[in-house]
């Protein structure tokens, strides 16, 4: 019984730590929002970064992936689960116009990817 309680406590500490790390990263992203909204990259630059030395026949970009790409260039990533969750929550804070900007840029990148096939 004692081992079960200890395991339960360890699991809840891991969950709390995860949520705390997500909250910290999200707070950092919100504080530096101007770096990501609106996206200042061009489709050509993003396409070049994404396809450098990689097969791209299955690659498809969307606004969520594009924001993750933009954030990944400026944040040190220690846990991809924390990173992905924080960036997804960050996208939820975007205005409809900001989301549309990312969606349109993602489509431009996808057009470049399709042309290279």
C-alpha positions as CSV (number, residue, x, y, z in Angstrom):
1,X,0.0,0.0,0.0
2,X,2.8,2.4,0.8
3,X,4.5,1.7,-2.5
4,X,1.2,2.5,-4.3
5,X,0.9,5.8,-2.5
6,X,4.5,6.7,-3.3
7,X,4.0,5.8,-7.0
8,X,0.9,8.0,-7.1
9,X,2.8,10.9,-5.5
10,X,5.6,10.5,-8.0
11,X,3.2,10.6,-10.9
12,X,1.5,13.7,-9.6
13,X,4.8,15.4,-9.2
14,X,5.7,14.6,-12.8
15,X,2.4,16.0,-14.0
16,X,2.7,19.1,-11.9
17,X,6.3,19.6,-13.2
18,X,5.1,19.2,-16.8
19,X,2.3,21.8,-16.3
20,X,4.7,24.2,-14.6
21,X,7.2,23.9,-17.4
22,X,4.4,24.4,-20.0
23,X,3.2,27.5,-18.1
24,X,6.7,28.9,-17.9
25,X,7.3,28.5,-21.6
26,X,3.9,29.9,-22.5
27,X,4.5,32.9,-20.4
28,X,7.8,33.5,-22.1
29,X,6.1,33.2,-25.6
30,X,3.3,35.6,-24.6
31,X,5.9,38.1,-23.3
32,X,7.7,37.9,-26.6
33,X,4.6,37.7,-28.8
34,X,5.8,40.4,-31.2
35,X,8.6,38.0,-32.4
36,X,6.0,35.5,-33.7
37,X,2.9,37.5,-34.6
38,X,2.9,38.4,-37.4
39,X,5.4,35.8,-38.8
40,X,8.2,37.8,-40.5
41,X,9.7,34.9,-42.5
42,X,9.2,34.3,-46.1
43,X,7.9,31.1,-47.6
44,X,11.1,30.7,-49.6
45,X,13.2,30.9,-46.4
46,X,11.0,28.5,-44.5
47,X,10.9,26.0,-47.4
48,X,14.7,26.2,-47.6
49,X,15.1,25.5,-43.9
50,X,12.6,22.6,-43.9
51,X,13.9,20.8,-47.0
52,X,17.7,21.2,-46.4
53,X,19.0,17.7,-46.6
54,X,15.7,16.0,-46.0
55,X,13.2,14.2,-48.2
56,X,10.1,16.4,-48.6
57,X,7.8,14.2,-50.6
58,X,5.5,13.7,-47.5
59,X,6.1,17.0,-45.9
60,X,3.0,19.2,-45.5
61,X,3.0,22.5,-43.5
62,X,0.1,23.9,-41.5
63,X,-0.2,26.9,-39.3
64,X,0.5,24.9,-36.1
65,X,3.7,23.4,-37.6
66,X,4.7,26.8,-38.9
67,X,4.4,28.4,-35.5
68,X,6.4,25.5,-33.9
69,X,9.1,26.0,-36.6
70,X,9.2,29.8,-35.8
71,X,9.4,29.3,-32.1
72,X,11.9,26.5,-32.3
73,X,14.4,28.9,-33.9
74,X,14.4,31.1,-30.9
75,X,13.8,28.9,-27.9
76,X,16.0,26.2,-26.3
77,X,14.0,23.0,-26.3
78,X,14.6,20.5,-23.5
79,X,11.4,18.6,-23.7
80,X,9.5,18.3,-26.9
81,X,6.2,17.5,-25.1
82,X,6.5,20.7,-23.1
83,X,7.4,22.6,-26.2
84,X,4.6,21.3,-28.4
85,X,2.0,21.8,-25.7
86,X,3.1,25.4,-24.9
87,X,3.2,26.3,-28.6
88,X,-0.3,24.8,-29.2
89,X,-1.6,26.9,-26.3
90,X,0.2,29.9,-27.7
91,X,-1.5,29.5,-31.0
92,X,-4.8,29.4,-29.1
93,X,-4.0,33.0,-28.0
94,X,-3.7,34.2,-31.6
95,X,-6.4,36.4,-33.1
96,X,-8.3,35.1,-36.2
97,X,-6.2,37.4,-38.4
98,X,-2.9,36.1,-36.9
99,X,-4.1,32.5,-37.5
100,X,-5.1,33.3,-41.0
101,X,-1.6,34.9,-41.6
102,X,0.0,31.6,-40.5
103,X,-2.4,29.5,-42.6
104,X,-1.7,31.5,-45.7
105,X,2.1,31.4,-45.2
106,X,1.8,27.6,-44.7
107,X,0.0,27.3,-48.0
108,X,2.7,29.2,-49.7
109,X,5.3,26.8,-48.3
110,X,3.2,23.9,-49.4
111,X,3.0,25.3,-52.9
112,X,6.8,25.5,-53.0
113,X,7.1,21.9,-51.7
114,X,4.7,20.6,-54.4
115,X,6.7,22.4,-57.1
116,X,9.9,20.6,-56.1
117,X,8.4,17.1,-56.3
